[in-house]
Amino acid sequence: MAEERPDDAIWQAQVASALACQYAVRGDPTLRSRAEAKLEAAKAIDKGALQKSRYEERIRHRLETREIIGGKEYFRRFPDGWRPPEQRSHDHSRLSRGHAHLPRRDRP
């Protein structure tokens, strides 16, 4: 199916998304690997298109959490974007100081 449009990043990402859905349901690591490979192929074609739509981020969320949610629900839950746990732990340490919401000049 993806071979029909090998130079179309969004098409490749759609295939990655479908494979990620299959992985979310079945838990087969082969499906995850295939989804990641398609996502990398899409990024190699046009990384900007995926970043602009936050499509890569949505697919990575699905692969990490094995939760299938549509775009509307994804953006409702994660208006500022979703990050993998290893990146969130760094953000958490800043937030735990209690002043991360203040501009740097206003923090004690």
ABEGO torsion letter per residue (X at the ends): XAAABAABAAAAAAAAAAAAAAAAAAGBAAAAAAAAAAAAAAAAABAAAAAAAGAAAAAAAAAAAGBBBBAAAAAAABAAEBBBAAAAAAAAAAAAAGAAABBAAABX
